[in-house]
Structures are given as C-alpha cells and as structure tokens.
Amino acid sequence: MFSPSPGEMIIIAVIAILLFGEKLPQVARSVGKTVMELQRNLRGLEREFRMSMEEAARPSQPVKKVDTLDHEEATAPKFEPPPASETPPT
C-alpha cells in the first residue's frame, strides 16, 4: 500500500530527532504501547465478530410450543350503558 523509500525514511528520522530530541525513546515507547494495545483490541473485536457470525450460522433450536389449555382466556368487561336520567334535559 504505502512503503516509504530509504531516502524518505532518513528525512522522517531527522525530523523526529529535531522535534523530540532526548525524548525520542520515550515517545517511541509510548507509540509502540499504543499500537500494541490497538492491535490487541482489534484482535478481540475480530474474535467477537467471528463468534457472533458462527453463532448466527448455526441452526437455531426449535421453539417450545406452549400449551394454551393451562391458561385462562382473557375476557373483556361487558359494556353497560349508563342509566337514563328520569328528568329530561332543558
């Protein structure tokens, strides 16, 4: 994909030395640790993705049929209109 030539690598090294100087080893260590942690997290994410894909590819277990005879049927309350008033409205 992208591969710097030896001349470009020398230029990058000189710029890194000028920018970081004596702190260059510390910066390189912290960058290395960050890259390693990123790779470890990506491997874990890839593993989880593969496991979920394998789980989705497995045939699902048959669904248990529930016996409806054991349950009471739900009934709605009977509607009763309000009693008619004895006096006519004015």
PDB file of N, CA, C and O in Angstrom:
ATOM      1  N   MET A   1       0.837  -1.169   0.000  1.00  0.00           N
ATOM      2  CA  MET A   1       0.000   0.000   0.000  1.00  0.00           C
ATOM      3  C   MET A   1       0.892   1.245   0.000  1.00  0.00           C
ATOM      4  O   MET A   1       1.016   1.911  -1.028  1.00  0.00           O
ATOM      5  N   PHE A   2       1.503   1.562   1.121  1.00  0.00           N
ATOM      6  CA  PHE A   2       2.379   2.721   1.217  1.00  0.00           C
ATOM      7  C   PHE A   2       3.692   2.263   1.826  1.00  0.00           C
ATOM      8  O   PHE A   2       3.734   1.788   2.961  1.00  0.00           O
ATOM      9  N   SER A   3       4.746   2.409   1.071  1.00  0.00           N
ATOM     10  CA  SER A   3       6.050   1.996   1.560  1.00  0.00           C
ATOM     11  C   SER A   3       7.049   3.122   1.269  1.00  0.00           C
ATOM     12  O   SER A   3       7.390   3.368   0.112  1.00  0.00           O
ATOM     13  N   PRO A   4       7.516   3.805   2.322  1.00  0.00           N
ATOM     14  CA  PRO A   4       8.469   4.902   2.088  1.00  0.00           C
ATOM     15  C   PRO A   4       9.830   4.366   1.639  1.00  0.00           C
ATOM     16  O   PRO A   4      10.277   3.302   2.066  1.00  0.00           O
ATOM     17  N   SER A   5      10.456   5.127   0.780  1.00  0.00           N
ATOM     18  CA  SER A   5      11.786   4.744   0.292  1.00  0.00           C
ATOM     19  C   SER A   5      12.823   5.042   1.381  1.00  0.00           C
ATOM     20  O   SER A   5      12.518   5.743   2.346  1.00  0.00           O
ATOM     21  N   PRO A   6      14.041   4.517   1.235  1.00  0.00           N
ATOM     22  CA  PRO A   6      15.073   4.778   2.256  1.00  0.00           C
ATOM     23  C   PRO A   6      15.356   6.272   2.446  1.00  0.00           C
ATOM     24  O   PRO A   6      15.620   6.711   3.565  1.00  0.00           O
ATOM     25  N   GLY A   7      15.304   7.044   1.375  1.00  0.00           N
ATOM     26  CA  GLY A   7      15.530   8.487   1.491  1.00  0.00           C
ATOM     27  C   GLY A   7      14.451   9.154   2.321  1.00  0.00           C
ATOM     28  O   GLY A   7      14.738  10.027   3.139  1.00  0.00           O
ATOM     29  N   GLU A   8      13.214   8.742   2.111  1.00  0.00           N
ATOM     30  CA  GLU A   8      12.100   9.293   2.891  1.00  0.00           C
ATOM     31  C   GLU A   8      12.221   8.892   4.356  1.00  0.00           C
ATOM     32  O   GLU A   8      11.918   9.690   5.243  1.00  0.00           O
ATOM     33  N   MET A   9      12.657   7.669   4.617  1.00  0.00           N
ATOM     34  CA  MET A   9      12.841   7.220   6.000  1.00  0.00           C
ATOM     35  C   MET A   9      13.890   8.069   6.713  1.00  0.00           C
ATOM     36  O   MET A   9      13.713   8.401   7.885  1.00  0.00           O
ATOM     37  N   ILE A  10      14.975   8.426   6.031  1.00  0.00           N
ATOM     38  CA  ILE A  10      16.025   9.259   6.635  1.00  0.00           C
ATOM     39  C   ILE A  10      15.454  10.641   6.961  1.00  0.00           C
ATOM     40  O   ILE A  10      15.709  11.182   8.037  1.00  0.00           O
ATOM     41  N   ILE A  11      14.696  11.200   6.047  1.00  0.00           N
ATOM     42  CA  ILE A  11      14.101  12.523   6.284  1.00  0.00           C
ATOM     43  C   ILE A  11      13.158  12.465   7.488  1.00  0.00           C
ATOM     44  O   ILE A  11      13.182  13.359   8.335  1.00  0.00           O
ATOM     45  N   ILE A  12      12.334  11.427   7.569  1.00  0.00           N
ATOM     46  CA  ILE A  12      11.423  11.271   8.707  1.00  0.00           C
ATOM     47  C   ILE A  12      12.208  11.140  10.011  1.00  0.00           C
ATOM     48  O   ILE A  12      11.819  11.731  11.019  1.00  0.00           O
ATOM     49  N   ALA A  13      13.300  10.381  10.013  1.00  0.00           N
ATOM     50  CA  ALA A  13      14.116  10.202  11.215  1.00  0.00           C
ATOM     51  C   ALA A  13      14.750  11.524  11.650  1.00  0.00           C
ATOM     52  O   ALA A  13      14.787  11.825  12.842  1.00  0.00           O
ATOM     53  N   VAL A  14      15.242  12.303  10.712  1.00  0.00           N
ATOM     54  CA  VAL A  14      15.860  13.594  11.052  1.00  0.00           C
ATOM     55  C   VAL A  14      14.806  14.530  11.652  1.00  0.00           C
ATOM     56  O   VAL A  14      15.069  15.206  12.647  1.00  0.00           O
ATOM     57  N   ILE A  15      13.626  14.569  11.052  1.00  0.00           N
ATOM     58  CA  ILE A  15      12.566  15.433  11.584  1.00  0.00           C
ATOM     59  C   ILE A  15      12.160  14.981  12.986  1.00  0.00           C
ATOM     60  O   ILE A  15      11.930  15.816  13.861  1.00  0.00           O
ATOM     61  N   ALA A  16      12.070  13.656  13.211  1.00  0.00           N
ATOM     62  CA  ALA A  16      11.718  13.142  14.537  1.00  0.00           C
ATOM     63  C   ALA A  16      12.770  13.523  15.564  1.00  0.00           C
ATOM     64  O   ALA A  16      12.426  13.895  16.686  1.00  0.00           O
ATOM     65  N   ILE A  17      14.041  13.439  15.206  1.00  0.00           N
ATOM     66  CA  ILE A  17      15.126  13.807  16.139  1.00  0.00           C
ATOM     67  C   ILE A  17      15.072  15.295  16.447  1.00  0.00           C
ATOM     68  O   ILE A  17      15.261  15.701  17.594  1.00  0.00           O
ATOM     69  N   LEU A  18      14.814  16.113  15.428  1.00  0.00           N
ATOM     70  CA  LEU A  18      14.741  17.558  15.658  1.00  0.00           C
ATOM     71  C   LEU A  18      13.545  17.929  16.542  1.00  0.00           C
ATOM     72  O   LEU A  18      13.645  18.817  17.389  1.00  0.00           O
ATOM     73  N   LEU A  19      12.423  17.251  16.342  1.00  0.00           N
ATOM     74  CA  LEU A  19      11.231  17.581  17.116  1.00  0.00           C
ATOM     75  C   LEU A  19      11.302  17.093  18.556  1.00  0.00           C
ATOM     76  O   LEU A  19      10.973  17.832  19.484  1.00  0.00           O
ATOM     77  N   PHE A  20      11.731  15.851  18.743  1.00  0.00           N
ATOM     78  CA  PHE A  20      11.651  15.236  20.065  1.00  0.00           C
ATOM     79  C   PHE A  20      12.985  15.177  20.798  1.00  0.00           C
ATOM     80  O   PHE A  20      12.995  15.113  22.027  1.00  0.00           O
ATOM     81  N   GLY A  21      14.086  15.195  20.104  1.00  0.00           N
ATOM     82  CA  GLY A  21      15.402  15.211  20.730  1.00  0.00           C
ATOM     83  C   GLY A  21      15.609  14.074  21.715  1.00  0.00           C
ATOM     84  O   GLY A  21      15.522  12.903  21.346  1.00  0.00           O
ATOM     85  N   GLU A  22      15.887  14.423  22.985  1.00  0.00           N
ATOM     86  CA  GLU A  22      16.168  13.413  24.006  1.00  0.00           C
ATOM     87  C   GLU A  22      14.923  12.622  24.405  1.00  0.00           C
ATOM     88  O   GLU A  22      15.041  11.530  24.961  1.00  0.00           O
ATOM     89  N   LYS A  23      13.758  13.146  24.135  1.00  0.00           N
ATOM     90  CA  LYS A  23      12.516  12.467  24.499  1.00  0.00           C
ATOM     91  C   LYS A  23      12.096  11.427  23.459  1.00  0.00           C
ATOM     92  O   LYS A  23      11.071  10.765  23.625  1.00  0.00           O
ATOM     93  N   LEU A  24      12.870  11.282  22.403  1.00  0.00           N
ATOM     94  CA  LEU A  24      12.501  10.364  21.325  1.00  0.00           C
ATOM     95  C   LEU A  24      12.294   8.922  21.797  1.00  0.00           C
ATOM     96  O   LEU A  24      11.331   8.291  21.362  1.00  0.00           O
ATOM     97  N   PRO A  25      13.157   8.365  22.673  1.00  0.00           N
ATOM     98  CA  PRO A  25      12.910   6.998  23.139  1.00  0.00           C
ATOM     99  C   PRO A  25      11.595   6.861  23.914  1.00  0.00           C
ATOM    100  O   PRO A  25      10.886   5.866  23.759  1.00  0.00           O
ATOM    101  N   GLN A  26      11.273   7.839  24.732  1.00  0.00           N
ATOM    102  CA  GLN A  26      10.016   7.800  25.479  1.00  0.00           C
ATOM    103  C   GLN A  26       8.814   7.887  24.538  1.00  0.00           C
ATOM    104  O   GLN A  26       7.823   7.177  24.714  1.00  0.00           O
ATOM    105  N   VAL A  27       8.914   8.758  23.545  1.00  0.00           N
ATOM    106  CA  VAL A  27       7.824   8.906  22.581  1.00  0.00           C
ATOM    107  C   VAL A  27       7.661   7.613  21.784  1.00  0.00           C
ATOM    108  O   VAL A  27       6.539   7.169  21.544  1.00  0.00           O
ATOM    109  N   ALA A  28       8.766   7.015  21.378  1.00  0.00           N
ATOM    110  CA  ALA A  28       8.709   5.766  20.607  1.00  0.00           C
ATOM    111  C   ALA A  28       8.087   4.645  21.439  1.00  0.00           C
ATOM    112  O   ALA A  28       7.293   3.859  20.922  1.00  0.00           O
ATOM    113  N   ARG A  29       8.442   4.567  22.729  1.00  0.00           N
ATOM    114  CA  ARG A  29       7.852   3.554  23.608  1.00  0.00           C
ATOM    115  C   ARG A  29       6.349   3.737  23.754  1.00  0.00           C
ATOM    116  O   ARG A  29       5.584   2.776  23.664  1.00  0.00           O
ATOM    117  N   SER A  30       5.934   4.978  23.980  1.00  0.00           N
ATOM    118  CA  SER A  30       4.503   5.223  24.160  1.00  0.00           C
ATOM    119  C   SER A  30       3.733   4.957  22.866  1.00  0.00           C
ATOM    120  O   SER A  30       2.613   4.449  22.914  1.00  0.00           O
ATOM    121  N   VAL A  31       4.308   5.289  21.722  1.00  0.00           N
ATOM    122  CA  VAL A  31       3.655   4.993  20.448  1.00  0.00           C
ATOM    123  C   VAL A  31       3.585   3.482  20.249  1.00  0.00           C
ATOM    124  O   VAL A  31       2.561   2.964  19.802  1.00  0.00           O
ATOM    125  N   GLY A  32       4.658   2.775  20.575  1.00  0.00           N
ATOM    126  CA  GLY A  32       4.666   1.314  20.449  1.00  0.00           C
ATOM    127  C   GLY A  32       3.622   0.664  21.340  1.00  0.00           C
ATOM    128  O   GLY A  32       2.916  -0.244  20.902  1.00  0.00           O
ATOM    129  N   LYS A  33       3.513   1.117  22.590  1.00  0.00           N
ATOM    130  CA  LYS A  33       2.497   0.568  23.508  1.00  0.00           C
ATOM    131  C   LYS A  33       1.085   0.835  22.988  1.00  0.00           C
ATOM    132  O   LYS A  33       0.210  -0.026  23.075  1.00  0.00           O
ATOM    133  N   THR A  34       0.875   2.022  22.453  1.00  0.00           N
ATOM    134  CA  THR A  34      -0.439   2.371  21.920  1.00  0.00           C
ATOM    135  C   THR A  34      -0.798   1.490  20.731  1.00  0.00           C
ATOM    136  O   THR A  34      -1.929   1.018  20.616  1.00  0.00           O
ATOM    137  N   VAL A  35       0.177   1.270  19.844  1.00  0.00           N
ATOM    138  CA  VAL A  35      -0.067   0.431  18.671  1.00  0.00           C
ATOM    139  C   VAL A  35      -0.338  -1.012  19.094  1.00  0.00           C
ATOM    140  O   VAL A  35      -1.227  -1.655  18.536  1.00  0.00           O
ATOM    141  N   MET A  36       0.401  -1.526  20.060  1.00  0.00           N
ATOM    142  CA  MET A  36       0.182  -2.894  20.531  1.00  0.00           C
ATOM    143  C   MET A  36      -1.195  -3.043  21.177  1.00  0.00           C
ATOM    144  O   MET A  36      -1.873  -4.045  20.953  1.00  0.00           O
ATOM    145  N   GLU A  37      -1.615  -2.062  21.972  1.00  0.00           N
ATOM    146  CA  GLU A  37      -2.929  -2.118  22.602  1.00  0.00           C
ATOM    147  C   GLU A  37      -4.035  -2.044  21.549  1.00  0.00           C
ATOM    148  O   GLU A  37      -5.049  -2.734  21.663  1.00  0.00           O
ATOM    149  N   LEU A  38      -3.845  -1.219  20.539  1.00  0.00           N
ATOM    150  CA  LEU A  38      -4.814  -1.126  19.452  1.00  0.00           C
ATOM    151  C   LEU A  38      -4.933  -2.459  18.721  1.00  0.00           C
ATOM    152  O   LEU A  38      -6.040  -2.902  18.416  1.00  0.00           O
ATOM    153  N   GLN A  39      -3.807  -3.097  18.438  1.00  0.00           N
ATOM    154  CA  GLN A  39      -3.833  -4.400  17.766  1.00  0.00           C
ATOM    155  C   GLN A  39      -4.533  -5.448  18.632  1.00  0.00           C
ATOM    156  O   GLN A  39      -5.315  -6.250  18.122  1.00  0.00           O
ATOM    157  N   ARG A  40      -4.261  -5.445  19.917  1.00  0.00           N
ATOM    158  CA  ARG A  40      -4.895  -6.406  20.827  1.00  0.00           C
ATOM    159  C   ARG A  40      -6.411  -6.195  20.855  1.00  0.00           C
ATOM    160  O   ARG A  40      -7.170  -7.164  20.833  1.00  0.00           O
ATOM    161  N   ASN A  41      -6.850  -4.946  20.904  1.00  0.00           N
ATOM    162  CA  ASN A  41      -8.285  -4.651  20.903  1.00  0.00           C
ATOM    163  C   ASN A  41      -8.933  -5.046  19.586  1.00  0.00           C
ATOM    164  O   ASN A  41     -10.054  -5.554  19.569  1.00  0.00           O
ATOM    165  N   LEU A  42      -8.232  -4.813  18.483  1.00  0.00           N
ATOM    166  CA  LEU A  42      -8.776  -5.201  17.183  1.00  0.00           C
ATOM    167  C   LEU A  42      -8.898  -6.715  17.068  1.00  0.00           C
ATOM    168  O   LEU A  42      -9.871  -7.216  16.504  1.00  0.00           O
ATOM    169  N   ARG A  43      -7.914  -7.455  17.601  1.00  0.00           N
ATOM    170  CA  ARG A  43      -7.996  -8.922  17.581  1.00  0.00           C
ATOM    171  C   ARG A  43      -9.193  -9.399  18.402  1.00  0.00           C
ATOM    172  O   ARG A  43      -9.910 -10.306  17.982  1.00  0.00           O
ATOM    173  N   GLY A  44      -9.410  -8.795  19.565  1.00  0.00           N
ATOM    174  CA  GLY A  44     -10.553  -9.157  20.394  1.00  0.00           C
ATOM    175  C   GLY A  44     -11.870  -8.845  19.696  1.00  0.00           C
ATOM    176  O   GLY A  44     -12.812  -9.635  19.762  1.00  0.00           O
ATOM    177  N   LEU A  45     -11.938  -7.709  19.034  1.00  0.00           N
ATOM    178  CA  LEU A  45     -13.137  -7.334  18.296  1.00  0.00           C
ATOM    179  C   LEU A  45     -13.380  -8.300  17.138  1.00  0.00           C
ATOM    180  O   LEU A  45     -14.515  -8.703  16.885  1.00  0.00           O
ATOM    181  N   GLU A  46     -12.314  -8.666  16.442  1.00  0.00           N
ATOM    182  CA  GLU A  46     -12.430  -9.622  15.339  1.00  0.00           C
ATOM    183  C   GLU A  46     -12.892 -10.987  15.847  1.00  0.00           C
ATOM    184  O   GLU A  46     -13.712 -11.645  15.207  1.00  0.00           O
ATOM    185  N   ARG A  47     -12.370 -11.406  16.986  1.00  0.00           N
ATOM    186  CA  ARG A  47     -12.767 -12.686  17.570  1.00  0.00           C
ATOM    187  C   ARG A  47     -14.253 -12.671  17.943  1.00  0.00           C
ATOM    188  O   ARG A  47     -14.967 -13.636  17.673  1.00  0.00           O
ATOM    189  N   GLU A  48     -14.719 -11.589  18.558  1.00  0.00           N
ATOM    190  CA  GLU A  48     -16.134 -11.478  18.912  1.00  0.00           C
ATOM    191  C   GLU A  48     -17.012 -11.488  17.668  1.00  0.00           C
ATOM    192  O   GLU A  48     -18.077 -12.105  17.663  1.00  0.00           O
ATOM    193  N   PHE A  49     -16.569 -10.806  16.615  1.00  0.00           N
ATOM    194  CA  PHE A  49     -17.330 -10.766  15.378  1.00  0.00           C
ATOM    195  C   PHE A  49     -17.429 -12.162  14.769  1.00  0.00           C
ATOM    196  O   PHE A  49     -18.504 -12.576  14.335  1.00  0.00           O
ATOM    197  N   ARG A  50     -16.317 -12.883  14.735  1.00  0.00           N
ATOM    198  CA  ARG A  50     -16.327 -14.243  14.185  1.00  0.00           C
ATOM    199  C   ARG A  50     -17.232 -15.161  15.007  1.00  0.00           C
ATOM    200  O   ARG A  50     -17.975 -15.966  14.445  1.00  0.00           O
ATOM    201  N   MET A  51     -17.171 -15.041  16.337  1.00  0.00           N
ATOM    202  CA  MET A  51     -18.019 -15.882  17.189  1.00  0.00           C
ATOM    203  C   MET A  51     -19.497 -15.589  16.939  1.00  0.00           C
ATOM    204  O   MET A  51     -20.311 -16.511  16.882  1.00  0.00           O
ATOM    205  N   SER A  52     -19.843 -14.320  16.792  1.00  0.00           N
ATOM    206  CA  SER A  52     -21.244 -13.984  16.546  1.00  0.00           C
ATOM    207  C   SER A  52     -21.688 -14.462  15.165  1.00  0.00           C
ATOM    208  O   SER A  52     -22.839 -14.864  14.992  1.00  0.00           O
ATOM    209  N   MET A  53     -20.790 -14.422  14.185  1.00  0.00           N
ATOM    210  CA  MET A  53     -21.133 -14.918  12.852  1.00  0.00           C
ATOM    211  C   MET A  53     -21.320 -16.436  12.881  1.00  0.00           C
ATOM    212  O   MET A  53     -22.232 -16.958  12.240  1.00  0.00           O
ATOM    213  N   GLU A  54     -20.465 -17.146  13.617  1.00  0.00           N
ATOM    214  CA  GLU A  54     -20.601 -18.595  13.725  1.00  0.00           C
ATOM    215  C   GLU A  54     -21.891 -18.953  14.461  1.00  0.00           C
ATOM    216  O   GLU A  54     -22.571 -19.916  14.108  1.00  0.00           O
ATOM    217  N   GLU A  55     -22.218 -18.173  15.480  1.00  0.00           N
ATOM    218  CA  GLU A  55     -23.442 -18.428  16.239  1.00  0.00           C
ATOM    219  C   GLU A  55     -24.675 -18.183  15.376  1.00  0.00           C
ATOM    220  O   GLU A  55     -25.663 -18.911  15.475  1.00  0.00           O
ATOM    221  N   ALA A  56     -24.613 -17.161  14.535  1.00  0.00           N
ATOM    222  CA  ALA A  56     -25.743 -16.861  13.650  1.00  0.00           C
ATOM    223  C   ALA A  56     -25.873 -17.922  12.555  1.00  0.00           C
ATOM    224  O   ALA A  56     -26.975 -18.167  12.065  1.00  0.00           O
ATOM    225  N   ALA A  57     -24.771 -18.546  12.171  1.00  0.00           N
ATOM    226  CA  ALA A  57     -24.803 -19.543  11.107  1.00  0.00           C
ATOM    227  C   ALA A  57     -25.336 -20.884  11.605  1.00  0.00           C
ATOM    228  O   ALA A  57     -25.832 -21.683  10.810  1.00  0.00           O
ATOM    229  N   ARG A  58     -25.240 -21.140  12.913  1.00  0.00           N
ATOM    230  CA  ARG A  58     -25.753 -22.401  13.460  1.00  0.00           C
ATOM    231  C   ARG A  58     -27.264 -22.432  13.344  1.00  0.00           C
ATOM    232  O   ARG A  58     -27.927 -21.406  13.498  1.00  0.00           O
ATOM    233  N   PRO A  59     -27.812 -23.616  13.072  1.00  0.00           N
ATOM    234  CA  PRO A  59     -29.272 -23.686  13.030  1.00  0.00           C
ATOM    235  C   PRO A  59     -29.836 -23.437  14.424  1.00  0.00           C
ATOM    236  O   PRO A  59     -29.315 -23.920  15.429  1.00  0.00           O
ATOM    237  N   SER A  60     -30.904 -22.675  14.447  1.00  0.00           N
ATOM    238  CA  SER A  60     -31.489 -22.345  15.747  1.00  0.00           C
ATOM    239  C   SER A  60     -32.253 -23.546  16.289  1.00  0.00           C
ATOM    240  O   SER A  60     -32.730 -24.392  15.532  1.00  0.00           O
ATOM    241  N   GLN A  61     -32.359 -23.603  17.586  1.00  0.00           N
ATOM    242  CA  GLN A  61     -33.067 -24.702  18.238  1.00  0.00           C
ATOM    243  C   GLN A  61     -34.565 -24.488  18.069  1.00  0.00           C
ATOM    244  O   GLN A  61     -35.032 -23.349  18.038  1.00  0.00           O
ATOM    245  N   PRO A  62     -35.312 -25.568  17.961  1.00  0.00           N
ATOM    246  CA  PRO A  62     -36.754 -25.410  17.772  1.00  0.00           C
ATOM    247  C   PRO A  62     -37.392 -24.703  18.965  1.00  0.00           C
ATOM    248  O   PRO A  62     -36.965 -24.855  20.109  1.00  0.00           O
ATOM    249  N   VAL A  63     -38.410 -23.939  18.664  1.00  0.00           N
ATOM    250  CA  VAL A  63     -39.104 -23.176  19.698  1.00  0.00           C
ATOM    251  C   VAL A  63     -40.082 -24.096  20.407  1.00  0.00           C
ATOM    252  O   VAL A  63     -40.812 -24.853  19.767  1.00  0.00           O
ATOM    253  N   LYS A  64     -40.093 -24.029  21.738  1.00  0.00           N
ATOM    254  CA  LYS A  64     -41.022 -24.851  22.515  1.00  0.00           C
ATOM    255  C   LYS A  64     -42.441 -24.345  22.305  1.00  0.00           C
ATOM    256  O   LYS A  64     -42.695 -23.141  22.296  1.00  0.00           O
ATOM    257  N   LYS A  65     -43.347 -25.277  22.140  1.00  0.00           N
ATOM    258  CA  LYS A  65     -44.740 -24.911  21.996  1.00  0.00           C
ATOM    259  C   LYS A  65     -45.358 -24.816  23.390  1.00  0.00           C
ATOM    260  O   LYS A  65     -45.204 -25.727  24.203  1.00  0.00           O
ATOM    261  N   VAL A  66     -46.044 -23.736  23.661  1.00  0.00           N
ATOM    262  CA  VAL A  66     -46.649 -23.518  24.959  1.00  0.00           C
ATOM    263  C   VAL A  66     -48.072 -24.061  24.920  1.00  0.00           C
ATOM    264  O   VAL A  66     -48.827 -23.777  23.990  1.00  0.00           O
ATOM    265  N   ASP A  67     -48.428 -24.832  25.918  1.00  0.00           N
ATOM    266  CA  ASP A  67     -49.766 -25.386  25.987  1.00  0.00           C
ATOM    267  C   ASP A  67     -50.709 -24.296  26.480  1.00  0.00           C
ATOM    268  O   ASP A  67     -50.579 -23.814  27.605  1.00  0.00           O
ATOM    269  N   THR A  68     -51.664 -23.906  25.624  1.00  0.00           N
ATOM    270  CA  THR A  68     -52.567 -22.808  25.972  1.00  0.00           C
ATOM    271  C   THR A  68     -53.725 -23.267  26.838  1.00  0.00           C
ATOM    272  O   THR A  68     -54.469 -22.433  27.353  1.00  0.00           O
ATOM    273  N   LEU A  69     -53.900 -24.572  27.013  1.00  0.00           N
ATOM    274  CA  LEU A  69     -55.007 -25.055  27.824  1.00  0.00           C
ATOM    275  C   LEU A  69     -54.804 -24.786  29.307  1.00  0.00           C
ATOM    276  O   LEU A  69     -55.764 -24.777  30.077  1.00  0.00           O
ATOM    277  N   ASP A  70     -53.572 -24.570  29.705  1.00  0.00           N
ATOM    278  CA  ASP A  70     -53.282 -24.330  31.108  1.00  0.00           C
ATOM    279  C   ASP A  70     -53.618 -22.905  31.545  1.00  0.00           C
ATOM    280  O   ASP A  70     -53.635 -22.609  32.740  1.00  0.00           O
ATOM    281  N   HIS A  71     -53.881 -22.035  30.593  1.00  0.00           N
ATOM    282  CA  HIS A  71     -54.098 -20.629  30.910  1.00  0.00           C
ATOM    283  C   HIS A  71     -55.569 -20.274  30.727  1.00  0.00           C
ATOM    284  O   HIS A  71     -56.259 -20.843  29.881  1.00  0.00           O
ATOM    285  N   GLU A  72     -56.035 -19.325  31.531  1.00  0.00           N
ATOM    286  CA  GLU A  72     -57.395 -18.837  31.372  1.00  0.00           C
ATOM    287  C   GLU A  72     -57.439 -17.857  30.206  1.00  0.00           C
ATOM    288  O   GLU A  72     -56.476 -17.137  29.942  1.00  0.00           O
ATOM    289  N   GLU A  73     -58.564 -17.845  29.524  1.00  0.00           N
ATOM    290  CA  GLU A  73     -58.717 -16.905  28.427  1.00  0.00           C
ATOM    291  C   GLU A  73     -58.976 -15.523  28.998  1.00  0.00           C
ATOM    292  O   GLU A  73     -59.659 -15.369  30.011  1.00  0.00           O
ATOM    293  N   ALA A  74     -58.430 -14.539  28.343  1.00  0.00           N
ATOM    294  CA  ALA A  74     -58.653 -13.166  28.762  1.00  0.00           C
ATOM    295  C   ALA A  74     -60.022 -12.736  28.259  1.00  0.00           C
ATOM    296  O   ALA A  74     -60.372 -12.987  27.106  1.00  0.00           O
ATOM    297  N   THR A  75     -60.779 -12.102  29.106  1.00  0.00           N
ATOM    298  CA  THR A  75     -62.097 -11.621  28.712  1.00  0.00           C
ATOM    299  C   THR A  75     -62.183 -10.137  28.978  1.00  0.00           C
ATOM    300  O   THR A  75     -61.610  -9.626  29.940  1.00  0.00           O
ATOM    301  N   ALA A  76     -62.910  -9.453  28.109  1.00  0.00           N
ATOM    302  CA  ALA A  76     -63.104  -8.018  28.271  1.00  0.00           C
ATOM    303  C   ALA A  76     -64.349  -7.800  29.119  1.00  0.00           C
ATOM    304  O   ALA A  76     -65.280  -8.604  29.059  1.00  0.00           O
ATOM    305  N   PRO A  77     -64.385  -6.747  29.895  1.00  0.00           N
ATOM    306  CA  PRO A  77     -65.587  -6.484  30.697  1.00  0.00           C
ATOM    307  C   PRO A  77     -66.759  -6.128  29.782  1.00  0.00           C
ATOM    308  O   PRO A  77     -66.572  -5.518  28.730  1.00  0.00           O
ATOM    309  N   LYS A  78     -67.934  -6.504  30.184  1.00  0.00           N
ATOM    310  CA  LYS A  78     -69.145  -6.242  29.416  1.00  0.00           C
ATOM    311  C   LYS A  78     -69.494  -4.764  29.546  1.00  0.00           C
ATOM    312  O   LYS A  78     -69.458  -4.194  30.637  1.00  0.00           O
ATOM    313  N   PHE A  79     -69.833  -4.156  28.405  1.00  0.00           N
ATOM    314  CA  PHE A  79     -70.182  -2.733  28.410  1.00  0.00           C
ATOM    315  C   PHE A  79     -71.624  -2.581  28.841  1.00  0.00           C
ATOM    316  O   PHE A  79     -72.514  -3.236  28.298  1.00  0.00           O
ATOM    317  N   GLU A  80     -71.853  -1.732  29.800  1.00  0.00           N
ATOM    318  CA  GLU A  80     -73.203  -1.417  30.246  1.00  0.00           C
ATOM    319  C   GLU A  80     -73.385   0.088  30.122  1.00  0.00           C
ATOM    320  O   GLU A  80     -72.642   0.861  30.726  1.00  0.00           O
ATOM    321  N   PRO A  81     -74.388   0.507  29.328  1.00  0.00           N
ATOM    322  CA  PRO A  81     -74.602   1.953  29.182  1.00  0.00           C
ATOM    323  C   PRO A  81     -75.056   2.557  30.504  1.00  0.00           C
ATOM    324  O   PRO A  81     -75.657   1.870  31.329  1.00  0.00           O
ATOM    325  N   PRO A  82     -74.771   3.830  30.703  1.00  0.00           N
ATOM    326  CA  PRO A  82     -75.197   4.472  31.950  1.00  0.00           C
ATOM    327  C   PRO A  82     -76.725   4.531  32.017  1.00  0.00           C
ATOM    328  O   PRO A  82     -77.388   4.609  30.983  1.00  0.00           O
ATOM    329  N   PRO A  83     -77.279   4.494  33.216  1.00  0.00           N
ATOM    330  CA  PRO A  83     -78.741   4.545  33.335  1.00  0.00           C
ATOM    331  C   PRO A  83     -79.275   5.872  32.821  1.00  0.00           C
ATOM    332  O   PRO A  83     -78.645   6.919  32.977  1.00  0.00           O
ATOM    333  N   ALA A  84     -80.454   5.806  32.204  1.00  0.00           N
ATOM    334  CA  ALA A  84     -81.072   7.025  31.687  1.00  0.00           C
ATOM    335  C   ALA A  84     -81.610   7.838  32.848  1.00  0.00           C
ATOM    336  O   ALA A  84     -82.155   7.292  33.807  1.00  0.00           O
ATOM    337  N   SER A  85     -81.451   9.143  32.752  1.00  0.00           N
ATOM    338  CA  SER A  85     -81.963  10.004  33.817  1.00  0.00           C
ATOM    339  C   SER A  85     -83.460  10.173  33.660  1.00  0.00           C
ATOM    340  O   SER A  85     -83.976  10.134  32.543  1.00  0.00           O
ATOM    341  N   GLU A  86     -84.157  10.360  34.756  1.00  0.00           N
ATOM    342  CA  GLU A  86     -85.613  10.449  34.721  1.00  0.00           C
ATOM    343  C   GLU A  86     -86.081  11.848  34.310  1.00  0.00           C
ATOM    344  O   GLU A  86     -87.192  11.984  33.797  1.00  0.00           O
ATOM    345  N   THR A  87     -85.291  12.867  34.512  1.00  0.00           N
ATOM    346  CA  THR A  87     -85.694  14.223  34.127  1.00  0.00           C
ATOM    347  C   THR A  87     -85.135  14.527  32.758  1.00  0.00           C
ATOM    348  O   THR A  87     -83.968  14.240  32.493  1.00  0.00           O
ATOM    349  N   PRO A  88     -85.947  15.108  31.872  1.00  0.00           N
ATOM    350  CA  PRO A  88     -85.447  15.457  30.536  1.00  0.00           C
ATOM    351  C   PRO A  88     -84.505  16.661  30.624  1.00  0.00           C
ATOM    352  O   PRO A  88     -84.695  17.541  31.464  1.00  0.00           O
ATOM    353  N   PRO A  89     -83.511  16.697  29.774  1.00  0.00           N
ATOM    354  CA  PRO A  89     -82.586  17.855  29.785  1.00  0.00           C
ATOM    355  C   PRO A  89     -83.278  19.107  29.268  1.00  0.00           C
ATOM    356  O   PRO A  89     -84.133  19.009  28.387  1.00  0.00           O
ATOM    357  N   THR A  90     -82.940  20.261  29.781  1.00  0.00           N
ATOM    358  CA  THR A  90     -83.559  21.516  29.370  1.00  0.00           C
ATOM    359  C   THR A  90     -82.703  22.306  28.456  1.00  0.00           C
ATOM    360  O   THR A  90     -83.096  23.390  28.027  1.00  0.00           O
TER     361      THR A  90
END
